[in-house]
Amino acid sequence: MEPIEVALADMDALKPGEKLVYTQVAKRFSVDRRILARRHQGLTTSRAICYQNQQALHPRQEIELIQCIDRTSK
């Protein structure tokens, strides 16, 4: 798991009313504060998810297509 994902999980685990300081969390997990804040606020996503959204088929659909091709080619 990437450090930013760990930092996001740590922030999501905060109890209601606990103070969230992006700078402190970013330093603790060695990630960029601006990226952490944008990802936490839902303004951006990871590159992997971005690339996945641009694919013609969902990864699960790719697997099913390959399995279908394998079955019909035997």
C-alpha positions in Angstrom: 0.0 0.0 0.0 1.3 3.4 -0.9 2.1 5.9 1.9 -0.7 8.3 0.8 -3.2 5.4 1.0 -2.0 4.7 4.5 -2.3 8.4 5.5 -5.8 8.5 4.1 -6.8 5.4 6.0 -5.3 7.0 9.2 -7.3 10.2 8.7 -10.5 8.2 8.1 -10.0 6.4 11.4 -10.1 9.7 13.3 -13.0 9.9 15.7 -15.6 12.7 15.3 -14.4 15.9 16.8 -10.7 15.0 16.6 -8.7 17.8 15.0 -7.3 17.0 11.5 -4.2 18.8 10.5 -3.0 17.9 7.0 0.5 19.2 7.6 1.0 16.9 10.6 -0.4 13.8 8.8 1.7 14.6 5.7 4.9 14.8 7.7 4.2 11.6 9.6 3.7 9.6 6.4 6.1 11.6 4.2 3.6 12.7 1.6 2.8 16.0 0.0 0.3 18.0 2.0 -1.5 19.4 -1.0 -2.0 16.0 -2.6 -3.1 14.5 0.6 -5.7 17.3 1.2 -7.0 17.1 -2.4 -7.3 13.3 -2.2 -9.0 13.4 1.2 -11.5 16.0 0.0 -12.3 13.9 -3.1 -11.0 16.5 -5.5 -8.5 14.1 -7.1 -7.9 10.4 -7.4 -4.8 8.2 -7.8 -3.3 7.8 -11.2 -4.1 4.1 -11.2 -7.8 4.8 -10.7 -7.6 7.6 -13.4 -6.1 5.2 -15.9 -8.6 2.5 -15.0 -11.5 4.9 -15.7 -10.0 5.6 -19.2 -10.0 1.9 -20.1 -12.6 0.6 -22.6 -13.2 -2.5 -20.4 -13.2 -2.8 -16.6 -10.4 -5.1 -15.4 -13.0 -7.8 -14.4 -14.5 -7.6 -18.0 -11.0 -8.1 -19.4 -10.5 -11.3 -17.4 -13.9 -12.6 -18.4 -13.2 -11.9 -22.1 -9.8 -13.7 -21.9 -11.5 -16.7 -20.3 -14.1 -16.7 -23.0 -11.5 -16.6 -25.7 -9.5 -19.3 -24.0 -12.6 -21.6 -23.8 -13.6 -21.0 -27.5 -10.1 -21.5 -28.9 -9.6 -25.0 -27.4 
